[in-house]
Amino acid sequence: MTKAEIVADIANKTGIEKVTVQHTVEAFMDAVKNSMTKGDNVYLRGFGSFVIKKRAEKTGRNISKNTTIIIPAHNIPAFKPAKTFVNEVKNNVK
């Protein structure tokens, strides 16, 4: 499902104009990105959490040049679904 499909679905269910829904969805995504950029996690009860995971420094290989490179420690965004969300997907997706 794409962002456009999400906007259309919400607009159909609520009767709100697509433009307004699109601004709301984009504002939500911006709020999540801004919060995580500042180092804060985002918790949505019943849905899941957007968390920052720390990756340790590790050694990688460039196979084409046969050299070893060091990948520095870094943070990445991740999504951890709520247990109710996971159970709903497990029980309904076949």
PyMOL Python script that loads the backbone (N, CA, C, O; Angstrom):
from pymol import cmd

cmd.read_pdbstr("""\
ATOM      1  N   MET A   1       0.846  -1.174   0.000  1.00  0.00           N
ATOM      2  CA  MET A   1       0.000   0.000   0.000  1.00  0.00           C
ATOM      3  C   MET A   1       0.892   1.237   0.000  1.00  0.00           C
ATOM      4  O   MET A   1       1.826   1.337   0.796  1.00  0.00           O
ATOM      5  N   THR A   2       0.607   2.157  -0.876  1.00  0.00           N
ATOM      6  CA  THR A   2       1.398   3.382  -0.982  1.00  0.00           C
ATOM      7  C   THR A   2       0.768   4.501  -0.142  1.00  0.00           C
ATOM      8  O   THR A   2      -0.341   4.365   0.374  1.00  0.00           O
ATOM      9  N   LYS A   3       1.506   5.604  -0.021  1.00  0.00           N
ATOM     10  CA  LYS A   3       0.990   6.743   0.732  1.00  0.00           C
ATOM     11  C   LYS A   3      -0.287   7.270   0.076  1.00  0.00           C
ATOM     12  O   LYS A   3      -1.231   7.643   0.773  1.00  0.00           O
ATOM     13  N   ALA A   4      -0.323   7.302  -1.258  1.00  0.00           N
ATOM     14  CA  ALA A   4      -1.508   7.780  -1.970  1.00  0.00           C
ATOM     15  C   ALA A   4      -2.716   6.881  -1.680  1.00  0.00           C
ATOM     16  O   ALA A   4      -3.835   7.373  -1.531  1.00  0.00           O
ATOM     17  N   GLU A   5      -2.493   5.585  -1.602  1.00  0.00           N
ATOM     18  CA  GLU A   5      -3.587   4.659  -1.293  1.00  0.00           C
ATOM     19  C   GLU A   5      -4.073   4.834   0.139  1.00  0.00           C
ATOM     20  O   GLU A   5      -5.270   4.735   0.407  1.00  0.00           O
ATOM     21  N   ILE A   6      -3.149   5.094   1.061  1.00  0.00           N
ATOM     22  CA  ILE A   6      -3.528   5.352   2.456  1.00  0.00           C
ATOM     23  C   ILE A   6      -4.370   6.618   2.542  1.00  0.00           C
ATOM     24  O   ILE A   6      -5.399   6.640   3.218  1.00  0.00           O
ATOM     25  N   VAL A   7      -3.933   7.675   1.856  1.00  0.00           N
ATOM     26  CA  VAL A   7      -4.673   8.942   1.847  1.00  0.00           C
ATOM     27  C   VAL A   7      -6.071   8.732   1.273  1.00  0.00           C
ATOM     28  O   VAL A   7      -7.049   9.224   1.835  1.00  0.00           O
ATOM     29  N   ALA A   8      -6.175   8.015   0.169  1.00  0.00           N
ATOM     30  CA  ALA A   8      -7.475   7.767  -0.461  1.00  0.00           C
ATOM     31  C   ALA A   8      -8.377   6.956   0.469  1.00  0.00           C
ATOM     32  O   ALA A   8      -9.569   7.242   0.574  1.00  0.00           O
ATOM     33  N   ASP A   9      -7.825   5.957   1.137  1.00  0.00           N
ATOM     34  CA  ASP A   9      -8.609   5.114   2.045  1.00  0.00           C
ATOM     35  C   ASP A   9      -9.144   5.932   3.222  1.00  0.00           C
ATOM     36  O   ASP A   9     -10.317   5.816   3.577  1.00  0.00           O
ATOM     37  N   ILE A  10      -8.295   6.749   3.820  1.00  0.00           N
ATOM     38  CA  ILE A  10      -8.725   7.582   4.948  1.00  0.00           C
ATOM     39  C   ILE A  10      -9.769   8.598   4.491  1.00  0.00           C
ATOM     40  O   ILE A  10     -10.752   8.835   5.194  1.00  0.00           O
ATOM     41  N   ALA A  11      -9.563   9.196   3.324  1.00  0.00           N
ATOM     42  CA  ALA A  11     -10.516  10.175   2.797  1.00  0.00           C
ATOM     43  C   ALA A  11     -11.877   9.531   2.556  1.00  0.00           C
ATOM     44  O   ALA A  11     -12.908  10.135   2.849  1.00  0.00           O
ATOM     45  N   ASN A  12     -11.887   8.315   2.025  1.00  0.00           N
ATOM     46  CA  ASN A  12     -13.152   7.617   1.774  1.00  0.00           C
ATOM     47  C   ASN A  12     -13.869   7.255   3.074  1.00  0.00           C
ATOM     48  O   ASN A  12     -15.093   7.356   3.158  1.00  0.00           O
ATOM     49  N   LYS A  13     -13.107   6.831   4.091  1.00  0.00           N
ATOM     50  CA  LYS A  13     -13.717   6.414   5.355  1.00  0.00           C
ATOM     51  C   LYS A  13     -14.213   7.586   6.193  1.00  0.00           C
ATOM     52  O   LYS A  13     -15.198   7.457   6.920  1.00  0.00           O
ATOM     53  N   THR A  14     -13.534   8.733   6.097  1.00  0.00           N
ATOM     54  CA  THR A  14     -13.888   9.866   6.961  1.00  0.00           C
ATOM     55  C   THR A  14     -14.687  10.957   6.264  1.00  0.00           C
ATOM     56  O   THR A  14     -15.358  11.750   6.924  1.00  0.00           O
ATOM     57  N   GLY A  15     -14.622  11.005   4.943  1.00  0.00           N
ATOM     58  CA  GLY A  15     -15.309  12.061   4.214  1.00  0.00           C
ATOM     59  C   GLY A  15     -14.523  13.358   4.160  1.00  0.00           C
ATOM     60  O   GLY A  15     -15.032  14.373   3.684  1.00  0.00           O
ATOM     61  N   ILE A  16     -13.302  13.336   4.638  1.00  0.00           N
ATOM     62  CA  ILE A  16     -12.433  14.525   4.595  1.00  0.00           C
ATOM     63  C   ILE A  16     -11.759  14.572   3.224  1.00  0.00           C
ATOM     64  O   ILE A  16     -11.477  13.532   2.629  1.00  0.00           O
ATOM     65  N   GLU A  17     -11.503  15.784   2.727  1.00  0.00           N
ATOM     66  CA  GLU A  17     -10.869  15.943   1.415  1.00  0.00           C
ATOM     67  C   GLU A  17      -9.481  15.310   1.405  1.00  0.00           C
ATOM     68  O   GLU A  17      -8.778  15.303   2.415  1.00  0.00           O
ATOM     69  N   LYS A  18      -9.103  14.778   0.242  1.00  0.00           N
ATOM     70  CA  LYS A  18      -7.814  14.100   0.106  1.00  0.00           C
ATOM     71  C   LYS A  18      -6.652  15.031   0.415  1.00  0.00           C
ATOM     72  O   LYS A  18      -5.665  14.608   1.017  1.00  0.00           O
ATOM     73  N   VAL A  19      -6.755  16.289   0.012  1.00  0.00           N
ATOM     74  CA  VAL A  19      -5.663  17.243   0.238  1.00  0.00           C
ATOM     75  C   VAL A  19      -5.418  17.421   1.736  1.00  0.00           C
ATOM     76  O   VAL A  19      -4.272  17.455   2.183  1.00  0.00           O
ATOM     77  N   THR A  20      -6.486  17.533   2.498  1.00  0.00           N
ATOM     78  CA  THR A  20      -6.371  17.702   3.945  1.00  0.00           C
ATOM     79  C   THR A  20      -5.775  16.456   4.588  1.00  0.00           C
ATOM     80  O   THR A  20      -4.917  16.548   5.466  1.00  0.00           O
ATOM     81  N   VAL A  21      -6.237  15.297   4.143  1.00  0.00           N
ATOM     82  CA  VAL A  21      -5.715  14.036   4.672  1.00  0.00           C
ATOM     83  C   VAL A  21      -4.239  13.901   4.329  1.00  0.00           C
ATOM     84  O   VAL A  21      -3.447  13.461   5.162  1.00  0.00           O
ATOM     85  N   GLN A  22      -3.861  14.276   3.108  1.00  0.00           N
ATOM     86  CA  GLN A  22      -2.462  14.180   2.692  1.00  0.00           C
ATOM     87  C   GLN A  22      -1.576  15.069   3.565  1.00  0.00           C
ATOM     88  O   GLN A  22      -0.492  14.655   3.976  1.00  0.00           O
ATOM     89  N   HIS A  23      -2.037  16.294   3.849  1.00  0.00           N
ATOM     90  CA  HIS A  23      -1.261  17.190   4.722  1.00  0.00           C
ATOM     91  C   HIS A  23      -1.122  16.595   6.124  1.00  0.00           C
ATOM     92  O   HIS A  23      -0.070  16.712   6.753  1.00  0.00           O
ATOM     93  N   THR A  24      -2.180  15.962   6.604  1.00  0.00           N
ATOM     94  CA  THR A  24      -2.153  15.356   7.937  1.00  0.00           C
ATOM     95  C   THR A  24      -1.189  14.187   7.987  1.00  0.00           C
ATOM     96  O   THR A  24      -0.405  14.067   8.929  1.00  0.00           O
ATOM     97  N   VAL A  25      -1.238  13.321   6.981  1.00  0.00           N
ATOM     98  CA  VAL A  25      -0.346  12.160   6.939  1.00  0.00           C
ATOM     99  C   VAL A  25       1.108  12.618   6.837  1.00  0.00           C
ATOM    100  O   VAL A  25       1.979  12.083   7.523  1.00  0.00           O
ATOM    101  N   GLU A  26       1.369  13.604   5.983  1.00  0.00           N
ATOM    102  CA  GLU A  26       2.736  14.107   5.847  1.00  0.00           C
ATOM    103  C   GLU A  26       3.207  14.795   7.123  1.00  0.00           C
ATOM    104  O   GLU A  26       4.381  14.693   7.481  1.00  0.00           O
ATOM    105  N   ALA A  27       2.306  15.497   7.817  1.00  0.00           N
ATOM    106  CA  ALA A  27       2.669  16.137   9.085  1.00  0.00           C
ATOM    107  C   ALA A  27       3.007  15.081  10.129  1.00  0.00           C
ATOM    108  O   ALA A  27       3.937  15.264  10.914  1.00  0.00           O
ATOM    109  N   PHE A  28       2.259  13.972  10.146  1.00  0.00           N
ATOM    110  CA  PHE A  28       2.551  12.876  11.064  1.00  0.00           C
ATOM    111  C   PHE A  28       3.940  12.300  10.785  1.00  0.00           C
ATOM    112  O   PHE A  28       4.730  12.097  11.708  1.00  0.00           O
ATOM    113  N   MET A  29       4.231  12.040   9.521  1.00  0.00           N
ATOM    114  CA  MET A  29       5.539  11.471   9.172  1.00  0.00           C
ATOM    115  C   MET A  29       6.661  12.439   9.511  1.00  0.00           C
ATOM    116  O   MET A  29       7.717  12.016   9.982  1.00  0.00           O
ATOM    117  N   ASP A  30       6.451  13.733   9.280  1.00  0.00           N
ATOM    118  CA  ASP A  30       7.462  14.730   9.642  1.00  0.00           C
ATOM    119  C   ASP A  30       7.685  14.763  11.153  1.00  0.00           C
ATOM    120  O   ASP A  30       8.820  14.884  11.615  1.00  0.00           O
ATOM    121  N   ALA A  31       6.604  14.657  11.919  1.00  0.00           N
ATOM    122  CA  ALA A  31       6.728  14.667  13.379  1.00  0.00           C
ATOM    123  C   ALA A  31       7.532  13.466  13.859  1.00  0.00           C
ATOM    124  O   ALA A  31       8.373  13.599  14.749  1.00  0.00           O
ATOM    125  N   VAL A  32       7.281  12.290  13.277  1.00  0.00           N
ATOM    126  CA  VAL A  32       8.036  11.094  13.649  1.00  0.00           C
ATOM    127  C   VAL A  32       9.503  11.262  13.276  1.00  0.00           C
ATOM    128  O   VAL A  32      10.386  10.970  14.083  1.00  0.00           O
ATOM    129  N   LYS A  33       9.771  11.733  12.054  1.00  0.00           N
ATOM    130  CA  LYS A  33      11.166  11.917  11.609  1.00  0.00           C
ATOM    131  C   LYS A  33      11.894  12.931  12.475  1.00  0.00           C
ATOM    132  O   LYS A  33      13.036  12.699  12.872  1.00  0.00           O
ATOM    133  N   ASN A  34      11.241  14.061  12.776  1.00  0.00           N
ATOM    134  CA  ASN A  34      11.880  15.100  13.587  1.00  0.00           C
ATOM    135  C   ASN A  34      12.175  14.595  14.998  1.00  0.00           C
ATOM    136  O   ASN A  34      13.238  14.877  15.550  1.00  0.00           O
ATOM    137  N   SER A  35      11.248  13.861  15.571  1.00  0.00           N
ATOM    138  CA  SER A  35      11.446  13.324  16.912  1.00  0.00           C
ATOM    139  C   SER A  35      12.612  12.350  16.935  1.00  0.00           C
ATOM    140  O   SER A  35      13.439  12.396  17.846  1.00  0.00           O
ATOM    141  N   MET A  36      12.686  11.468  15.945  1.00  0.00           N
ATOM    142  CA  MET A  36      13.756  10.480  15.906  1.00  0.00           C
ATOM    143  C   MET A  36      15.101  11.127  15.585  1.00  0.00           C
ATOM    144  O   MET A  36      16.135  10.671  16.072  1.00  0.00           O
ATOM    145  N   THR A  37      15.099  12.170  14.783  1.00  0.00           N
ATOM    146  CA  THR A  37      16.332  12.892  14.481  1.00  0.00           C
ATOM    147  C   THR A  37      16.911  13.525  15.741  1.00  0.00           C
ATOM    148  O   THR A  37      18.129  13.641  15.880  1.00  0.00           O
ATOM    149  N   LYS A  38      16.038  13.934  16.658  1.00  0.00           N
ATOM    150  CA  LYS A  38      16.481  14.506  17.935  1.00  0.00           C
ATOM    151  C   LYS A  38      16.936  13.440  18.918  1.00  0.00           C
ATOM    152  O   LYS A  38      17.499  13.761  19.965  1.00  0.00           O
ATOM    153  N   GLY A  39      16.692  12.155  18.585  1.00  0.00           N
ATOM    154  CA  GLY A  39      17.117  11.071  19.464  1.00  0.00           C
ATOM    155  C   GLY A  39      15.997  10.490  20.313  1.00  0.00           C
ATOM    156  O   GLY A  39      16.248   9.655  21.181  1.00  0.00           O
ATOM    157  N   ASP A  40      14.761  10.924  20.072  1.00  0.00           N
ATOM    158  CA  ASP A  40      13.620  10.437  20.845  1.00  0.00           C
ATOM    159  C   ASP A  40      12.913   9.304  20.107  1.00  0.00           C
ATOM    160  O   ASP A  40      12.834   9.310  18.878  1.00  0.00           O
ATOM    161  N   ASN A  41      12.400   8.330  20.864  1.00  0.00           N
ATOM    162  CA  ASN A  41      11.582   7.272  20.290  1.00  0.00           C
ATOM    163  C   ASN A  41      10.130   7.736  20.241  1.00  0.00           C
ATOM    164  O   ASN A  41       9.736   8.636  20.982  1.00  0.00           O
ATOM    165  N   VAL A  42       9.333   7.115  19.362  1.00  0.00           N
ATOM    166  CA  VAL A  42       7.917   7.450  19.228  1.00  0.00           C
ATOM    167  C   VAL A  42       7.107   6.205  19.550  1.00  0.00           C
ATOM    168  O   VAL A  42       7.298   5.159  18.928  1.00  0.00           O
ATOM    169  N   TYR A  43       6.199   6.311  20.523  1.00  0.00           N
ATOM    170  CA  TYR A  43       5.396   5.175  20.959  1.00  0.00           C
ATOM    171  C   TYR A  43       3.935   5.421  20.626  1.00  0.00           C
ATOM    172  O   TYR A  43       3.361   6.427  21.044  1.00  0.00           O
ATOM    173  N   LEU A  44       3.328   4.505  19.874  1.00  0.00           N
ATOM    174  CA  LEU A  44       1.912   4.577  19.532  1.00  0.00           C
ATOM    175  C   LEU A  44       1.230   3.345  20.114  1.00  0.00           C
ATOM    176  O   LEU A  44       1.320   2.255  19.547  1.00  0.00           O
ATOM    177  N   ARG A  45       0.558   3.513  21.228  1.00  0.00           N
ATOM    178  CA  ARG A  45      -0.061   2.395  21.949  1.00  0.00           C
ATOM    179  C   ARG A  45      -1.027   1.643  21.032  1.00  0.00           C
ATOM    180  O   ARG A  45      -1.878   2.244  20.376  1.00  0.00           O
ATOM    181  N   GLY A  46      -0.876   0.317  21.001  1.00  0.00           N
ATOM    182  CA  GLY A  46      -1.735  -0.531  20.188  1.00  0.00           C
ATOM    183  C   GLY A  46      -1.270  -0.686  18.755  1.00  0.00           C
ATOM    184  O   GLY A  46      -1.787  -1.535  18.029  1.00  0.00           O
ATOM    185  N   PHE A  47      -0.299   0.119  18.329  1.00  0.00           N
ATOM    186  CA  PHE A  47       0.215   0.049  16.968  1.00  0.00           C
ATOM    187  C   PHE A  47       1.664  -0.400  16.951  1.00  0.00           C
ATOM    188  O   PHE A  47       2.001  -1.400  16.316  1.00  0.00           O
ATOM    189  N   GLY A  48       2.522   0.334  17.647  1.00  0.00           N
ATOM    190  CA  GLY A  48       3.928  -0.030  17.697  1.00  0.00           C
ATOM    191  C   GLY A  48       4.800   1.144  18.081  1.00  0.00           C
ATOM    192  O   GLY A  48       4.311   2.213  18.446  1.00  0.00           O
ATOM    193  N   SER A  49       6.099   0.926  17.992  1.00  0.00           N
ATOM    194  CA  SER A  49       7.068   1.948  18.386  1.00  0.00           C
ATOM    195  C   SER A  49       8.091   2.167  17.281  1.00  0.00           C
ATOM    196  O   SER A  49       8.589   1.223  16.668  1.00  0.00           O
ATOM    197  N   PHE A  50       8.386   3.427  17.047  1.00  0.00           N
ATOM    198  CA  PHE A  50       9.487   3.787  16.166  1.00  0.00           C
ATOM    199  C   PHE A  50      10.666   4.052  17.088  1.00  0.00           C
ATOM    200  O   PHE A  50      10.656   5.018  17.851  1.00  0.00           O
ATOM    201  N   VAL A  51      11.681   3.201  17.020  1.00  0.00           N
ATOM    202  CA  VAL A  51      12.803   3.287  17.948  1.00  0.00           C
ATOM    203  C   VAL A  51      14.117   3.468  17.187  1.00  0.00           C
ATOM    204  O   VAL A  51      14.229   3.158  16.000  1.00  0.00           O
ATOM    205  N   ILE A  52      15.099   3.978  17.916  1.00  0.00           N
ATOM    206  CA  ILE A  52      16.436   4.144  17.351  1.00  0.00           C
ATOM    207  C   ILE A  52      17.287   2.985  17.833  1.00  0.00           C
ATOM    208  O   ILE A  52      17.425   2.767  19.037  1.00  0.00           O
ATOM    209  N   LYS A  53      17.857   2.243  16.895  1.00  0.00           N
ATOM    210  CA  LYS A  53      18.726   1.119  17.234  1.00  0.00           C
ATOM    211  C   LYS A  53      20.174   1.523  16.981  1.00  0.00           C
ATOM    212  O   LYS A  53      20.488   2.201  16.003  1.00  0.00           O
ATOM    213  N   LYS A  54      21.038   1.091  17.879  1.00  0.00           N
ATOM    214  CA  LYS A  54      22.464   1.375  17.734  1.00  0.00           C
ATOM    215  C   LYS A  54      23.145   0.172  17.101  1.00  0.00           C
ATOM    216  O   LYS A  54      22.995  -0.956  17.570  1.00  0.00           O
ATOM    217  N   ARG A  55      23.883   0.415  16.047  1.00  0.00           N
ATOM    218  CA  ARG A  55      24.662  -0.640  15.393  1.00  0.00           C
ATOM    219  C   ARG A  55      26.115  -0.469  15.797  1.00  0.00           C
ATOM    220  O   ARG A  55      26.660   0.633  15.721  1.00  0.00           O
ATOM    221  N   ALA A  56      26.737  -1.543  16.222  1.00  0.00           N
ATOM    222  CA  ALA A  56      28.136  -1.487  16.645  1.00  0.00           C
ATOM    223  C   ALA A  56      29.059  -1.406  15.426  1.00  0.00           C
ATOM    224  O   ALA A  56      28.669  -1.726  14.303  1.00  0.00           O
ATOM    225  N   GLU A  57      30.281  -0.973  15.682  1.00  0.00           N
ATOM    226  CA  GLU A  57      31.283  -0.949  14.616  1.00  0.00           C
ATOM    227  C   GLU A  57      31.564  -2.375  14.173  1.00  0.00           C
ATOM    228  O   GLU A  57      31.638  -3.287  14.996  1.00  0.00           O
ATOM    229  N   LYS A  58      31.721  -2.560  12.870  1.00  0.00           N
ATOM    230  CA  LYS A  58      32.017  -3.905  12.374  1.00  0.00           C
ATOM    231  C   LYS A  58      32.922  -3.839  11.163  1.00  0.00           C
ATOM    232  O   LYS A  58      33.095  -2.788  10.547  1.00  0.00           O
ATOM    233  N   THR A  59      33.494  -4.981  10.838  1.00  0.00           N
ATOM    234  CA  THR A  59      34.390  -5.088   9.687  1.00  0.00           C
ATOM    235  C   THR A  59      33.612  -5.661   8.515  1.00  0.00           C
ATOM    236  O   THR A  59      32.935  -6.682   8.643  1.00  0.00           O
ATOM    237  N   GLY A  60      33.716  -4.997   7.376  1.00  0.00           N
ATOM    238  CA  GLY A  60      33.068  -5.466   6.159  1.00  0.00           C
ATOM    239  C   GLY A  60      34.109  -5.728   5.088  1.00  0.00           C
ATOM    240  O   GLY A  60      35.282  -5.388   5.243  1.00  0.00           O
ATOM    241  N   ARG A  61      33.665  -6.335   4.000  1.00  0.00           N
ATOM    242  CA  ARG A  61      34.594  -6.643   2.921  1.00  0.00           C
ATOM    243  C   ARG A  61      34.066  -6.106   1.608  1.00  0.00           C
ATOM    244  O   ARG A  61      32.878  -6.216   1.305  1.00  0.00           O
ATOM    245  N   ASN A  62      34.975  -5.517   0.826  1.00  0.00           N
ATOM    246  CA  ASN A  62      34.671  -5.120  -0.539  1.00  0.00           C
ATOM    247  C   ASN A  62      35.152  -6.269  -1.420  1.00  0.00           C
ATOM    248  O   ASN A  62      36.349  -6.400  -1.677  1.00  0.00           O
ATOM    249  N   ILE A  63      34.231  -7.089  -1.876  1.00  0.00           N
ATOM    250  CA  ILE A  63      34.597  -8.312  -2.592  1.00  0.00           C
ATOM    251  C   ILE A  63      35.285  -8.008  -3.913  1.00  0.00           C
ATOM    252  O   ILE A  63      36.219  -8.715  -4.292  1.00  0.00           O
ATOM    253  N   SER A  64      34.846  -6.973  -4.623  1.00  0.00           N
ATOM    254  CA  SER A  64      35.435  -6.688  -5.936  1.00  0.00           C
ATOM    255  C   SER A  64      36.896  -6.254  -5.836  1.00  0.00           C
ATOM    256  O   SER A  64      37.696  -6.590  -6.709  1.00  0.00           O
ATOM    257  N   LYS A  65      37.255  -5.514  -4.786  1.00  0.00           N
ATOM    258  CA  LYS A  65      38.639  -5.061  -4.616  1.00  0.00           C
ATOM    259  C   LYS A  65      39.413  -5.934  -3.632  1.00  0.00           C
ATOM    260  O   LYS A  65      40.618  -5.757  -3.451  1.00  0.00           O
ATOM    261  N   ASN A  66      38.720  -6.874  -3.002  1.00  0.00           N
ATOM    262  CA  ASN A  66      39.315  -7.760  -2.012  1.00  0.00           C
ATOM    263  C   ASN A  66      39.995  -6.972  -0.892  1.00  0.00           C
ATOM    264  O   ASN A  66      41.134  -7.252  -0.518  1.00  0.00           O
ATOM    265  N   THR A  67      39.281  -5.995  -0.371  1.00  0.00           N
ATOM    266  CA  THR A  67      39.807  -5.188   0.727  1.00  0.00           C
ATOM    267  C   THR A  67      38.842  -5.249   1.913  1.00  0.00           C
ATOM    268  O   THR A  67      37.661  -5.563   1.765  1.00  0.00           O
ATOM    269  N   THR A  68      39.374  -4.944   3.072  1.00  0.00           N
ATOM    270  CA  THR A  68      38.582  -4.905   4.286  1.00  0.00           C
ATOM    271  C   THR A  68      38.309  -3.450   4.637  1.00  0.00           C
ATOM    272  O   THR A  68      39.205  -2.607   4.590  1.00  0.00           O
ATOM    273  N   ILE A  69      37.055  -3.168   4.991  1.00  0.00           N
ATOM    274  CA  ILE A  69      36.707  -1.811   5.404  1.00  0.00           C
ATOM    275  C   ILE A  69      36.055  -1.880   6.778  1.00  0.00           C
ATOM    276  O   ILE A  69      35.450  -2.889   7.139  1.00  0.00           O
ATOM    277  N   ILE A  70      36.183  -0.813   7.529  1.00  0.00           N
ATOM    278  CA  ILE A  70      35.567  -0.744   8.845  1.00  0.00           C
ATOM    279  C   ILE A  70      34.317   0.118   8.733  1.00  0.00           C
ATOM    280  O   ILE A  70      34.378   1.272   8.308  1.00  0.00           O
ATOM    281  N   ILE A  71      33.192  -0.456   9.116  1.00  0.00           N
ATOM    282  CA  ILE A  71      31.930   0.270   9.113  1.00  0.00           C
ATOM    283  C   ILE A  71      31.752   0.834  10.520  1.00  0.00           C
ATOM    284  O   ILE A  71      31.634   0.072  11.479  1.00  0.00           O
ATOM    285  N   PRO A  72      31.730   2.167  10.654  1.00  0.00           N
ATOM    286  CA  PRO A  72      31.656   2.761  11.994  1.00  0.00           C
ATOM    287  C   PRO A  72      30.316   2.498  12.668  1.00  0.00           C
ATOM    288  O   PRO A  72      29.333   2.172  12.002  1.00  0.00           O
ATOM    289  N   ALA A  73      30.279   2.640  13.983  1.00  0.00           N
ATOM    290  CA  ALA A  73      29.044   2.506  14.748  1.00  0.00           C
ATOM    291  C   ALA A  73      28.078   3.605  14.309  1.00  0.00           C
ATOM    292  O   ALA A  73      28.493   4.737  14.058  1.00  0.00           O
ATOM    293  N   HIS A  74      26.806   3.275  14.219  1.00  0.00           N
ATOM    294  CA  HIS A  74      25.816   4.251  13.777  1.00  0.00           C
ATOM    295  C   HIS A  74      24.431   3.874  14.321  1.00  0.00           C
ATOM    296  O   HIS A  74      24.211   2.762  14.802  1.00  0.00           O
ATOM    297  N   ASN A  75      23.519   4.829  14.228  1.00  0.00           N
ATOM    298  CA  ASN A  75      22.143   4.622  14.670  1.00  0.00           C
ATOM    299  C   ASN A  75      21.237   4.490  13.447  1.00  0.00           C
ATOM    300  O   ASN A  75      21.446   5.156  12.434  1.00  0.00           O
ATOM    301  N   ILE A  76      20.226   3.620  13.555  1.00  0.00           N
ATOM    302  CA  ILE A  76      19.267   3.473  12.470  1.00  0.00           C
ATOM    303  C   ILE A  76      17.855   3.494  13.046  1.00  0.00           C
ATOM    304  O   ILE A  76      17.647   3.063  14.180  1.00  0.00           O
ATOM    305  N   PRO A  77      16.873   3.994  12.276  1.00  0.00           N
ATOM    306  CA  PRO A  77      15.491   3.936  12.742  1.00  0.00           C
ATOM    307  C   PRO A  77      14.926   2.540  12.516  1.00  0.00           C
ATOM    308  O   PRO A  77      15.279   1.867  11.548  1.00  0.00           O
ATOM    309  N   ALA A  78      14.051   2.113  13.411  1.00  0.00           N
ATOM    310  CA  ALA A  78      13.421   0.794  13.285  1.00  0.00           C
ATOM    311  C   ALA A  78      11.993   0.888  13.804  1.00  0.00           C
ATOM    312  O   ALA A  78      11.658   1.775  14.589  1.00  0.00           O
ATOM    313  N   PHE A  79      11.158  -0.042  13.352  1.00  0.00           N
ATOM    314  CA  PHE A  79       9.776  -0.112  13.815  1.00  0.00           C
ATOM    315  C   PHE A  79       9.563  -1.432  14.535  1.00  0.00           C
ATOM    316  O   PHE A  79       9.895  -2.497  14.015  1.00  0.00           O
ATOM    317  N   LYS A  80       9.008  -1.351  15.728  1.00  0.00           N
ATOM    318  CA  LYS A  80       8.691  -2.556  16.490  1.00  0.00           C
ATOM    319  C   LYS A  80       7.181  -2.576  16.705  1.00  0.00           C
ATOM    320  O   LYS A  80       6.658  -1.756  17.459  1.00  0.00           O
ATOM    321  N   PRO A  81       6.471  -3.504  16.053  1.00  0.00           N
ATOM    322  CA  PRO A  81       5.012  -3.528  16.191  1.00  0.00           C
ATOM    323  C   PRO A  81       4.575  -3.971  17.580  1.00  0.00           C
ATOM    324  O   PRO A  81       5.280  -4.713  18.264  1.00  0.00           O
ATOM    325  N   ALA A  82       3.396  -3.502  17.983  1.00  0.00           N
ATOM    326  CA  ALA A  82       2.809  -3.895  19.273  1.00  0.00           C
ATOM    327  C   ALA A  82       2.369  -5.353  19.199  1.00  0.00           C
ATOM    328  O   ALA A  82       2.111  -5.875  18.114  1.00  0.00           O
ATOM    329  N   LYS A  83       2.286  -6.005  20.350  1.00  0.00           N
ATOM    330  CA  LYS A  83       1.896  -7.421  20.389  1.00  0.00           C
ATOM    331  C   LYS A  83       0.521  -7.651  19.781  1.00  0.00           C
ATOM    332  O   LYS A  83       0.309  -8.641  19.081  1.00  0.00           O
ATOM    333  N   THR A  84      -0.415  -6.741  20.044  1.00  0.00           N
ATOM    334  CA  THR A  84      -1.757  -6.906  19.477  1.00  0.00           C
ATOM    335  C   THR A  84      -1.724  -6.808  17.954  1.00  0.00           C
ATOM    336  O   THR A  84      -2.455  -7.522  17.267  1.00  0.00           O
ATOM    337  N   PHE A  85      -0.878  -5.928  17.430  1.00  0.00           N
ATOM    338  CA  PHE A  85      -0.711  -5.769  15.987  1.00  0.00           C
ATOM    339  C   PHE A  85      -0.114  -7.044  15.386  1.00  0.00           C
ATOM    340  O   PHE A  85      -0.580  -7.525  14.354  1.00  0.00           O
ATOM    341  N   VAL A  86       0.911  -7.583  16.033  1.00  0.00           N
ATOM    342  CA  VAL A  86       1.558  -8.807  15.555  1.00  0.00           C
ATOM    343  C   VAL A  86       0.564  -9.965  15.556  1.00  0.00           C
ATOM    344  O   VAL A  86       0.492 -10.722  14.588  1.00  0.00           O
ATOM    345  N   ASN A  87      -0.194 -10.105  16.624  1.00  0.00           N
ATOM    346  CA  ASN A  87      -1.164 -11.199  16.712  1.00  0.00           C
ATOM    347  C   ASN A  87      -2.263 -11.070  15.662  1.00  0.00           C
ATOM    348  O   ASN A  87      -2.710 -12.074  15.106  1.00  0.00           O
ATOM    349  N   GLU A  88      -2.697  -9.852  15.391  1.00  0.00           N
ATOM    350  CA  GLU A  88      -3.736  -9.634  14.383  1.00  0.00           C
ATOM    351  C   GLU A  88      -3.234 -10.045  12.997  1.00  0.00           C
ATOM    352  O   GLU A  88      -3.962 -10.673  12.228  1.00  0.00           O
ATOM    353  N   VAL A  89      -1.999  -9.689  12.687  1.00  0.00           N
ATOM    354  CA  VAL A  89      -1.423 -10.082  11.391  1.00  0.00           C
ATOM    355  C   VAL A  89      -1.246 -11.587  11.316  1.00  0.00           C
ATOM    356  O   VAL A  89      -1.543 -12.199  10.290  1.00  0.00           O
ATOM    357  N   LYS A  90      -0.763 -12.189  12.399  1.00  0.00           N
ATOM    358  CA  LYS A  90      -0.558 -13.650  12.424  1.00  0.00           C
ATOM    359  C   LYS A  90      -1.862 -14.398  12.166  1.00  0.00           C
ATOM    360  O   LYS A  90      -1.889 -15.373  11.415  1.00  0.00           O
ATOM    361  N   ASN A  91      -2.937 -13.936  12.792  1.00  0.00           N
ATOM    362  CA  ASN A  91      -4.203 -14.644  12.707  1.00  0.00           C
ATOM    363  C   ASN A  91      -4.983 -14.385  11.417  1.00  0.00           C
ATOM    364  O   ASN A  91      -5.828 -15.197  11.040  1.00  0.00           O
ATOM    365  N   ASN A  92      -4.717 -13.277  10.739  1.00  0.00           N
ATOM    366  CA  ASN A  92      -5.547 -12.912   9.586  1.00  0.00           C
ATOM    367  C   ASN A  92      -4.855 -13.057   8.238  1.00  0.00           C
ATOM    368  O   ASN A  92      -5.541 -13.219   7.229  1.00  0.00           O
ATOM    369  N   VAL A  93      -3.530 -13.007   8.174  1.00  0.00           N
ATOM    370  CA  VAL A  93      -2.828 -13.121   6.900  1.00  0.00           C
ATOM    371  C   VAL A  93      -2.522 -14.588   6.651  1.00  0.00           C
ATOM    372  O   VAL A  93      -1.970 -15.276   7.510  1.00  0.00           O
ATOM    373  N   LYS A  94      -2.883 -15.050   5.483  1.00  0.00           N
ATOM    374  CA  LYS A  94      -2.660 -16.470   5.170  1.00  0.00           C
ATOM    375  C   LYS A  94      -1.713 -16.625   4.033  1.00  0.00           C
ATOM    376  O   LYS A  94      -1.408 -17.749   3.633  1.00  0.00           O
TER     377      LYS A  94
END
""", "prot")
cmd.dss("prot")
cmd.show_as("cartoon", "prot")
cmd.util.cbc("prot")
cmd.orient("prot")
